[in-house]
């Protein structure tokens, strides 16, 4: 590990504090002198972007919770009233809603970067696993928060998700009633979801802390996937990487601000701006855009498989599509980390990105014979990539030109530029 100047408190008060509670020393070691590779690109700034978005969601969520009443007769009204009449309600509520979408945008880019550069290899398995756990908790928080709006679409979505639990053999009905607090969506459901949405936010904070701790234990990865071989291949996080992070965060927030101030409802659904009515339901239940690929997989199977119902198989596919990510460090048997030097893997990787986007689009469409066929094909490729391509491809894939060190990689880039 590269050694940079250690923390030295200058004043007597700082030295007294450092001996008893060395928080400044911890901050200095984690955020100032933490060594990072010299060759990081802007895809490695999304960790900082996600930190900013997490803090943004927590702060706006606390403000919204102060003005929210978890009552089925008042939930929708209090939310809309705060937005229209509350102090800065016009800002905080759209901020939280748009922020959730941009939070997921940053997460998906962060996840794709990790798959591309093999950031789950070389002792970084726990960094990857904690990251996937963060993603799973994020999806749960987003779902519970979506239902708290108590609009027509969100309540219908809660009914659909709860109905999926019935398909689980033996314990399905018990899970369904426990999840909802009764036989259908009602006041107990809202109470549960309000508590879960708030509680899981702090679980998310804990997991983020574990993720950062795991990262600092093994060190930051880099686009080559090579290990650091000398002190000259690293720089302290501040000010060098910090300035790059600040620039990337600024650019990201410009796009975020554009949607917040000019198109705050663009990523929402019109049906959810009507209060929930137990006697009415939208013609078609569609989840938020960041759930659409998984929603497509859920409805990819329309036939029973033996004694297993189509709904249960869909639930298995839905759960498997997320949990398969946890095992990627062991499914990928290539000794080369980065897709830069794996030309065949690179093709399959970009096909996966297109496949997931295509699944998202299919999830937003009405089900038909043609969309069902494409959904089944796209779902098949998703699982083929992780369960077949990742383990088998390294056995016959020929690697591209490969630098011996980070320094050599940087020299090659410099020669190309000049």
Buried (B, 14 or more C-beta within 10 A) or exposed (E): EBEBEEBEBEEEEBEEBBEEEBEEBEEBBBEBBBBBBBBBEEBBBBBBBBBBBBEBBBBBBEBBBEBBBBBBEEBBEBBBBBBEEBEEBBBBBBBBBBBBBBBBBBBBBBBBBBBBBBBBBBEBBBBBBBBBBBBBBBBBBBBBBBBBBBBBBBBBBBBBBBEBBBBBEEEBEEBBBEBBBEEBBBBBBBBBBBEBBBEBBEBBBEBBEBBBEBBEEEBBBBBBBBBBEEEEBBBBBBEBBBEBBBEBBEEBBEEBEEBBEEEBEEBBBEBBBEBBEEEEBBEEBBBBBBBBBBBBBBBBBEEEEEEEBBBBBBBBBBEBBBEBBBBBBEBBEBEBBBBBBBEBBBEBBEEBEEBBBBBBBBBEBEBEEEBBEBBBBBBEBBBBBBBEBBBEBBEEBEBBEBBEBBBBBBEEEEEEEE
